[in-house]
Amino acid sequence: TAQKVIEAVKEATALKFEDLQGTWQYKGAACQFKSEELLQKAGGIALGETMEGKLEKAYEKAGIRTGNFSYTFNHDSTFTCQIGKKELKGTYAYDSSNQILTLSYFGLLNTEVQLSGKKDGTTFLFNADRLLKLVTLLSGYSKSSTLSAVNKVAQQYDGMMLGFDLQK
């Protein structure tokens, strides 16, 4: 019974395809772990907060900050990622039952994003390795010592998810 209640709440709060439409502005860095066991092994919430702080610094160096970074999703399954004056376009597919967003940049780089949130605010979570590649692509900034430090820690925890808190 408890599992059914959890699934019903998850379904009721899940973003639908239509909810994704519009512009999502960057609000901050995000770090989560795939499992509670991994969270405990990784030293708890403190590591997540430390990683978010490091990500904020790396994002800032890459130009990803409030008012300077956004995603716009269109009804025709195209999207635009804006970072400063740079604009990257691509296509997307959304599996609302699992809240998995698949982004395809230039038809070359495909990446899955786990969504967590609601209509007006959500968290985009990437596999840590994928996010670091994406940030490098988006920013054109690949020699960041902060990104290297984040990458080093992320390699130690296979279930670490890194990303962005976004708001409409």
C-alpha positions in Angstrom: 0.0 0.0 0.0 2.8 2.4 0.9 4.5 1.7 -2.5 1.2 2.5 -4.3 0.9 5.8 -2.4 4.5 6.7 -3.3 3.9 5.9 -7.0 0.6 7.9 -7.0 2.4 11.0 -5.5 5.3 10.6 -8.0 2.8 10.5 -10.9 0.8 13.4 -9.7 3.9 15.6 -9.3 5.8 14.5 -12.4 6.4 17.0 -15.2 4.3 16.3 -18.3 5.6 17.1 -21.8 3.5 20.3 -21.9 4.9 21.4 -18.5 8.4 21.3 -20.0 7.5 23.9 -22.6 9.0 27.4 -22.1 12.2 28.9 -20.7 13.9 27.6 -17.7 16.4 29.9 -16.0 19.5 28.7 -14.0 19.1 29.1 -10.2 22.0 27.1 -8.8 24.1 23.9 -8.9 22.7 20.6 -7.9 24.2 17.3 -6.6 22.3 14.2 -5.7 23.1 10.5 -5.2 21.3 7.7 -6.8 20.8 5.7 -3.6 20.6 6.3 0.1 23.4 3.7 0.6 25.7 5.6 -1.7 24.8 8.8 0.2 25.9 7.2 3.4 29.1 5.8 1.9 29.9 9.2 0.4 29.8 11.0 3.7 26.2 12.2 3.7 24.7 15.5 2.8 28.0 17.4 3.5 29.6 15.9 0.4 26.6 16.9 -1.7 26.8 20.5 -0.4 30.6 20.6 -0.9 30.1 19.4 -4.5 27.4 22.0 -5.1 29.8 24.7 -3.9 32.6 23.5 -6.2 30.1 23.2 -9.1 29.0 26.8 -8.5 32.6 28.0 -8.8 33.2 25.9 -12.0 29.9 27.0 -13.5 30.7 30.7 -12.8 34.1 30.3 -14.5 32.3 28.7 -17.5 29.7 31.6 -17.6 26.9 29.5 -16.2 25.2 31.8 -13.6 21.8 33.3 -12.8 20.6 35.5 -15.6 23.1 34.1 -18.1 22.1 30.5 -18.6 18.8 29.0 -19.7 17.1 26.2 -21.6 14.0 26.9 -23.8 11.9 23.9 -24.8 9.5 24.2 -27.8 6.4 22.1 -28.5 8.1 20.7 -31.7 10.7 18.9 -29.6 13.5 21.4 -30.3 15.4 23.3 -27.7 17.8 26.2 -27.3 20.4 26.4 -24.6 21.6 29.9 -24.0 24.9 30.6 -22.2 25.7 34.3 -22.3 25.7 35.2 -26.0 26.3 31.6 -27.1 23.3 29.7 -28.3 23.2 25.9 -28.8 20.3 24.2 -30.5 19.1 20.7 -30.5 16.2 18.3 -30.2 14.8 16.5 -27.2 12.6 13.6 -26.2 10.9 13.3 -22.9 9.8 10.1 -21.1 7.3 11.6 -18.5 6.7 8.3 -16.8 10.4 8.0 -15.8 11.1 11.8 -16.0 14.0 11.2 -18.3 14.8 14.0 -20.8 17.1 13.1 -23.7 18.9 16.1 -25.2 20.6 15.9 -28.5 23.1 18.7 -29.3 23.8 19.0 -33.0 22.8 15.4 -33.5 26.2 14.5 -32.1 26.1 14.6 -28.3 23.1 12.8 -26.7 22.7 13.0 -23.0 20.0 11.8 -20.6 18.8 14.1 -17.8 16.8 12.9 -14.8 14.2 15.6 -13.9 13.1 16.1 -10.4 10.6 18.8 -9.6 7.4 20.4 -10.6 6.0 22.8 -13.2 7.7 26.0 -12.0 11.0 24.7 -10.7 12.9 21.5 -11.4 16.4 20.0 -11.1 18.2 18.7 -14.2 20.5 15.9 -13.0 23.1 14.3 -15.3 25.5 11.5 -14.8 28.6 13.3 -13.4 30.9 12.4 -16.3 28.3 13.5 -18.9 27.7 16.8 -17.2 31.3 17.7 -17.1 31.6 17.0 -20.8 28.5 19.1 -21.4 29.8 22.0 -19.3 33.0 21.9 -21.3 31.0 21.9 -24.6 28.6 24.7 -23.5 31.3 27.0 -22.1 34.3 26.2 -24.4 36.2 26.3 -21.1 38.0 23.1 -20.6 41.1 24.0 -18.5 39.3 24.8 -15.2 41.1 23.4 -12.1 37.7 23.5 -10.3 36.2 21.3 -13.0 39.1 19.0 -12.6 38.6 18.8 -8.9 34.8 18.1 -9.3 35.7 15.4 -11.9 38.2 13.8 -9.5 35.5 13.5 -6.7 32.8 12.4 -9.2 35.0 9.5 -10.4 35.0 8.1 -6.8 31.2 7.9 -6.6 29.6 6.0 -9.5 26.1 7.0 -8.5 26.7 10.8 -8.2 24.4 13.0 -10.2 25.3 16.6 -10.9 23.3 19.3 -12.6 21.3 22.5 -12.4 18.4 23.8 -10.4 16.2 25.6 -12.9 13.0 27.8 -12.6 10.4 29.0 -15.1 
